[in-house]
Amino acid sequence: MRLEQLQAFLAITDSGSFQKAAHKCSVTQSTISRQIQSLEADLGFELFHRTSQSKLTVAGETLLPRARKICLEWQTARQEITDLIAGKQPELCIACIPSVCAYYFPPLLQSFCHQYPNVQLRVTSLGSDRALKVLKDGLVDLAIVMNNRFLTASKEMVMEVLYEEPIEVLVSVNHPLAEYKCIPWSELIRYPQVIFKEGYGMQRLVQNQFDQTDTLLKAALEVNTLDAFRGVVRQGELIALLPSSALIEARFDPSLAVRPFFINNNGSVNSASLTRQVVIVTTQDRLQIPPIQYFWNLVCERIPKQIQKVMS
């Protein structure tokens, strides 16, 4: 059974004759007849009494409401896809790591809403692993995450690097490590830490650094918000390794201190320190949709400039 057969069936039903249905469908009467004959062969029943009025048989009466529903669903689907390609989608869903969500998104969201006032923005703050999962599951349109080539390297994914930033140490202003201008790794590892929960790229990055230096990460507490990090570290006992973009508010907090660190390995100093790369990711098909493409370009243009301004 094919869609054009059902459309021919409905055209005959609505017009009352094969001839009028052929005119309505812009085909010959013989084409309409073949489509109905093929449909009747599939069903095993005649659909019309072959009279001048093309009256429906019992089988035809049974098929009619379902044929209308199938054709209506097809028309609706075609219209929705046409609207989607034309940029008339009802919403744009974004998953984003907390630091970008908190500091760099607000002006972008205003620009997007001005350009697409009828598209509702939905922004969810998630860890990188979870954000990529919901993107692959089709629950969001875009994800801004910490780069992980094992998670972003697939044929359907499109990725653009936004920026790279150093990882620094957040401590209480009264913590012993606050006395250092640049904290030695050998001193940093002595203290217990508050870390991101599992599923956040930063947790994996920090753990990998400890593994590579054959040192033990003393993870005392797991949290998942920047407010929680500042609140816990402010108490004076724990420290945290966080990216620079997550430490903007902490730098203006007199009860907190932010310090770089270096890794001294067998007397040689690695001055490059630890960094993370932040990327924007979507799928090839989504990037063809105007609102998604607009937001992608907006992020790629604006966020690196904002980062440069903050770092300078």
Number of C-alpha atoms within 10 A of each C-alpha: 12 9 12 15 20 21 20 24 26 19 20 25 20 11 16 16 18 25 16 15 24 20 14 13 16 10 13 13 17 12 14 25 18 13 20 23 16 15 21 18 12 10 13 10 14 17 23 20 13 13 8 9 14 16 17 20 15 13 15 19 14 12 17 16 11 12 18 15 11 14 16 12 12 13 12 12 12 12 12 14 14 13 14 17 15 13 19 17 20 11 16 16 17 24 28 24 23 20 20 17 17 14 15 17 16 11 11 15 16 12 13 18 13 11 13 19 11 13 17 14 16 12 17 16 20 23 24 24 18 20 27 25 15 17 20 19 10 12 13 21 21 28 30 28 29 26 22 16 9 7 13 19 11 11 8 12 17 16 18 15 16 21 17 17 15 16 24 24 21 30 29 26 19 15 18 13 22 18 12 12 11 15 18 16 17 13 13 19 15 12 16 17 23 23 26 24 16 15 15 20 21 21 18 14 17 18 16 13 15 15 12 8 12 9 14 13 19 15 16 12 14 15 14 17 15 17 12 13 26 22 12 19 22 23 16 16 16 22 27 25 25 24 21 24 20 21 21 14 13 21 15 11 15 10 16 22 22 25 18 18 25 18 21 14 11 6 7 8 13 12 10 10 13 19 14 19 15 19 19 22 24 25 19 13 10 18 19 15 17 17 23 22 16 17 21 18 11 15 20 17 12 15 19 16 14 12 17 10 9 11 10 5
